[in-house]
Amino acid sequence: MEEEMNKRIKNGEALIVENGNKTSWHLPVLAMTADVIQATHEECLKCGMDGYVSKPFEAEQLYREVSRFFNSPSDTES
């Protein structure tokens, strides 16, 4: 889906503008696993995932990781 949308943007069939700049579209993927081995974390990132949370986790940990994918109001104000 991400690849198709970026093809459309590149071909001028779709337009995404962020802060006045033409940009590409990205669907964030957050890995969640019971594995806490550093190699697993690295493998998740290498496979294209944007973040990683290992179980068990505290609500604050999950919130912190998910919140990275959203603009805060101050990010969108000009």
C-alpha positions in Angstrom: 0.0 0.0 0.0 2.8 2.3 0.9 4.7 1.5 -2.3 1.6 2.1 -4.5 0.8 5.4 -2.8 4.4 6.6 -3.3 4.3 5.7 -7.0 1.1 7.8 -7.3 2.8 10.7 -5.6 5.9 10.4 -7.8 3.7 10.3 -10.9 1.7 13.3 -9.8 -1.5 11.4 -9.3 -1.6 12.1 -5.6 -0.1 14.9 -3.5 0.9 14.9 0.2 2.1 18.2 1.6 3.6 18.5 5.0 4.9 21.9 6.3 4.7 23.2 2.7 6.9 20.4 1.3 5.9 17.6 -1.1 6.5 14.4 0.8 6.2 10.7 0.5 3.6 8.6 2.4 4.7 6.2 5.1 2.7 3.8 7.2 4.4 3.3 10.6 4.9 -0.3 11.8 5.6 -1.0 15.5 6.9 -4.4 16.4 5.6 -6.1 19.6 7.3 -9.3 20.8 8.2 -11.1 24.0 11.8 -11.4 22.8 14.1 -8.9 24.4 17.3 -9.9 22.6 19.1 -6.9 20.9 19.5 -8.9 17.7 15.7 -9.2 17.4 15.3 -5.5 17.8 17.9 -4.9 15.1 16.2 -7.5 12.8 12.8 -5.8 13.2 14.3 -2.4 12.2 16.2 -4.0 9.3 12.9 -5.5 8.0 11.4 -2.0 7.9 9.6 -1.7 11.2 9.8 1.8 12.7 9.9 0.8 16.4 9.9 -2.0 18.8 8.2 -2.8 22.2 9.0 -6.0 24.1 6.5 -7.6 26.4 5.8 -7.3 29.2 5.7 -3.5 28.8 4.4 -0.6 30.8 1.7 1.6 29.3 4.1 4.5 29.3 6.5 2.6 27.1 3.9 1.8 24.5 2.6 5.3 24.6 6.1 6.7 24.1 6.7 4.5 21.0 3.3 5.1 19.4 3.4 8.9 20.1 6.6 9.2 17.9 4.3 8.6 14.8 2.0 11.6 15.5 2.7 15.3 15.1 2.2 17.3 18.2 0.2 20.6 17.8 3.4 22.6 18.0 4.8 20.6 15.0 1.9 21.7 12.8 1.6 25.4 13.8 3.3 27.9 11.5 
